Amino acid sequence: MIEVLKQWLQSAVTGRKKQETRCLCCGDCCRAFGGHLNASRTDLERWRSQGRTDLLDRVNRLGWIWVDPETKQLQDCPFLERTGPKTVCCGIYETRPAICRDYPTLAHGRRCLHGVFLK
């Protein structure tokens, strides 16, 4: 993961731009940031109305996600599903948290960890 972050920083500094404009579905962004996310009040309300206890059980009292229900430790997103040798998809895409919906933000230069411009 450190190597991916180094490549991303290097591409930002050198101004190297990739032509791709869609997600590579590699899962690197989800794994890199997955243990450092919060659910919004709107996310929690939506999950309650949907009866998504599988999601609500992974939120701690401070709103941090993804918490292991047994150990209470933060972890990477448990909803990544392998779709190929080098690809994954979001298993909760339709109801994913707002913080995931908004990624990559302006703070990320609207680019994923591999430098792909996504918005």
N, C-alpha and C positions, 0 to 999 in steps of 0.2 A: 504494500500500500504506500509506503514511503516513496518508492520509485515512481509510482503513478503521480503522487503529489509533486515530486521534483520535476517530472515532465510537464505537468500542468503549469507550474511556476515558470519554467524555462520558456514555454511557448508564450506565456503572457509577457515576459520580459523582452523576448526577441521579436515579438509581434508576429510570429508565425501563425498563419490562419489556415484552418482546414476548410475545405469546400462543403463538407457534409453539413446537413441541416436537420438531421433527425437523430434520435437517440440510437446509440450502438447496441443497446440492450445488454451491456456487459455486466451490469450490476455494481461496478466499481463505485459510483457515486453513492448508491444506497448503502453499500458496505462502509464506505469512508465516513459518512455522516450519520448513519443509522443509529448509533448509540448516543447521539447528542441532540435529540429532537424533542419538541414539546407539542402536545395536542392543544388546539385552541378550544375555547368554550363552545364554539360552533361545532367542532369535530365531536366533542363529547356529547352534545345534545343530539347530533345526527346519529351517532352510534347507539345512544339510548333508545331513540325512536325506532331504529332498525333492529333493536334487540341483539346488537353485536357484543355480547359479553366476551367473546373471544378477543376483541380489541380492548374493551374496557378493562379486562383483567390484566392487561399489559401496560396500564397507565398508573403511575404512582400518585400519591397525594399532592405532589407539586406539579403534576401534569407532564412529567417526563415519560417518553415512550422509548423504546420497547423494553419493558421490565419483565424479567422472567417471573412468572407467577409463583414459582416455588422458592427460588433463591432471593428474589426481590432485587437482583442485580440488573443493571442496564446491559443490553445486548444489542447486536446488530438486528436489523429487521428480520423477523421470523417468517415474513410473508413473501420472500423472494422464492420464485419457483423456477427451477432449471428447465429450459426449453430446448437446449442444444449444448454441444460441447463448450461453447464460449458465450452462450446467451442465457439470460434469465428474463422473467417478466414479473410484474407486480401482481401478487395474488389477491390484492384488495384494491385494485386500480380504481374501480367505480366509487369507492368510499374512502380512499386514501386520505391521510391528514392534509390540511391546507398547506403545511410547510413542505410537503412532498409535491403538491400540485403547483406550488409557486417556484420550485427549483427548475433551472438555475436563475437566481435573482441578478439584479444589477451588481450586487456585491461580488458575484462570481463572473461578471462580465458576460452574463447570459451564455456561458460556455460550461460544458461538463468538464470533468477531470481530464479528459483526453483532448480538450480544446475545441470540441465540436460546438458550433453556435446553434443553440436550440430555440431561441425565441427572437 
